[in-house]
C-alpha cells in the first residue's frame, strides 16, 4: 500500500505538469515549427537532467549501462520523447487544439490494452469502468458537452497524433520493465530525443533560434513539462500497475482547461466540473477495486 501511495503522488505531480503541454506548445510555436520547438525543448531537458545526474552522483549508474541497455533506452527514448512529441507539436500547430487533445488522451486507454497484452495484467470490470468514466469526462471537457463540436478537419495530422499516442502508451508499458535508476534513464531518453530532433530539424526544416517571447515556453517545457515530469512518471510506473495509473492521467486535460482559463481568460462552463467529477470517480473506482483485490 505504501508503494501504491507513492505511485499516486508521483502520477499526480506528473499529470499536473503534462497539463501545461497545450500552453507551452501554443506559446512556443509562434515562430518555431514542431521540429525546432522539439529540438530546443529536448536539449534543455537533457542539459538540466545531465547536470542533475552529475551533481547527485548518479552518473556512475549511466557508466555501468551495457550496450544492450543503451540500445533499449535509445529505443524507448525514440518512442516516448521524440516521436510522441514530434507528432503532438505538429498537431497543435496544424490542427484544432480540441481534436488534438481528444486524440492525444487515447494513450491512457491504450496503456490498459498494452498492459494486458505485454505485461499480462488483468482487466476487470472496475478498471474498464474507470477508463470509460475517465474518457467520458475528457470528452465532456473538450467538447463542452457538445459532441458535434469535434470535427476532424485535418485527418492526416490527426492520424499522426494518434500514432504518437500509441507510441507513448507503448513507451509507458515497456518502461515498467526498466529497473535502472530513473534519473539516469530519463537523461538518456532526452539525449536520444535531442540527437533525433536535431537530425530531423536539419533534414525536414532548418536551424532557428527561439524568439524572445518563445524562450520562457521552451525553458518551462524543457525543465519541467518534459524533463522532470518523466522522472515522476517512471517512478510512478515502478510503484504501481500501469493500468492503475492510467485513469489518473485523465486529470491532465481537465487541468489543461483550468490553465487555459487562468492564463488566457477563457470562460468557465459547468461541464468542466462534471468532467472533473467523472475523472475523480473513475480513479476512485479503480483504486478501491485494486485495494479489495490486495486485501482478499
Secondary structure, 3 states (H helix, E strand, C coil): CHHHHHHHHHHHHHHHHHCCHHHHHHHHCCCCCHHHHHHHHHHHHHHHHHHHHHHHCCHHHHHCCCHHHHHHHHHHHHHHHHHHHHHHHHHHHHCCHHHHHHHHCCHHHHHHHHHHHHCCCCCCHHHHHHHHHHHHHHHHHHHCCCHHHCCCCCHHHHHHHHHHHHHHHHHHHHHCCCCCCHHHHHHHHHHHHHHHHHHHHHHHCCCCCCCHHHHHHHHHHHHHHHHHHHHHHHHHHHHCCHHHHHHHHHHHHHHHHHHHHHHHCCCCCHHHHHHHHHHHHHHHHHHHHHHHHHHC
